[in-house]
């Protein structure tokens, strides 16, 4: 596994371990206690901040906002019981498939 994937996997494990922690002393536990709708709003907020950084700020700000976005996305995955490994497997499945063809296939599946 690449160092970047090691980092994400380690972070996902830490998030899972904090599920049962005291919400008063753990930001992750507090997010998880608030539930998926609140976490999803936070992911949306971080996504907007990432877009703003990409369009109007420098590389350091984009890096920082992207890190926040990835972190909160991992918390949302944990809250919904979706393993990072499953997301990575889906990306592996898509590897080598035209993005346009893959998107068209997903759209067709959803309309069935």
N, C-alpha and C positions, 0 to 999 in steps of 0.2 A: 504494500500500500504506500502511496506517495506521502511525503510529509504533510501536505495540505489535507489529504484525506485522513491521516492520523489525527491531525488537529481537530477536524470536524467530528470524527468518531469519538475522540476523547471528550469533546464538549458535549456531544449527545449523551454520553455515558454520565457525565457530571450532572446534566439536566435531569436525567432519569433518577439518579441517586437523590437529588434534592426534592423529588416529588413529595416525600413524606416529612420534609423539614418544617420547622416553625416558620409560618408566613411572616412573622414579625422580625425574623432575623435572616431570611433568605428571599432575595428578589425573585428567584425562579419559583420558589414555593408560593410566593404571593401571586405571581402571574398565573400559575397553575390553579390556585384556589379561586381566582377570578373567573376562570373558565374560558373555553374556546372563543366565545364572542369577543371578550375583552382582549384576548391575545391576538385575535385576528385584526381587531382595530389597531393594535400596537404595530403589527406587521405592516398594515396599510400606511400608518404614520411613518414608519421607518422607510418604506418603499418611496413615499413622496420625498422624504428628506434625501434619499439616495439620488433620486431624479434631479432634485434641485442642486445637489452637489455636483452631479455630472454636467449639468448645464451652466452653472453659474459660479462654481467654486473650483478650487484646485485639486490636484491629485490626492493630497493628504486628507482633505475633507471627504472626498469620494471614498477613499479607503476606509475611513472611520465609519461613515454611514453604511457602507457595504457590510462591514463587520457587524454593526448593530442589526442590520436586516437579516443576515445569516443567523445570528444568535436568536433573534425573536422567531424566525421561521423554525428553527430547531425546537424551540419551546412549544410552538403551535403543533408541530409534528408529534411531540411527546404527549401533548394534551389530547390529541385525537388518536393516539395509539398507532401512529404510522412510523415505522422504523426508518432511520436514515438509510440503512442497508437496502430497504425496498425502493427508496427514491433513487439511490445509486444504481440499483439493478434496472430500474426503468430507463435511466439515462443510458446504461450500457445497451439495453435492448434497442434504443433509438440510434445508437452509434452506426454511422454509415448509411442511414436512411435519410433521404432528402427531407428537410424540414417542411417543405410545402406538401410533400406526399404524406408525411406522418400526420400533419395537422389535418389534412383532408380526410385521412382514415379515421382519426378521432372524431371529427365532425360527423362523418357518416355513421359511426357507431352510436353516437349520442342521439341521432335522429331516428334510429331504428326502434 
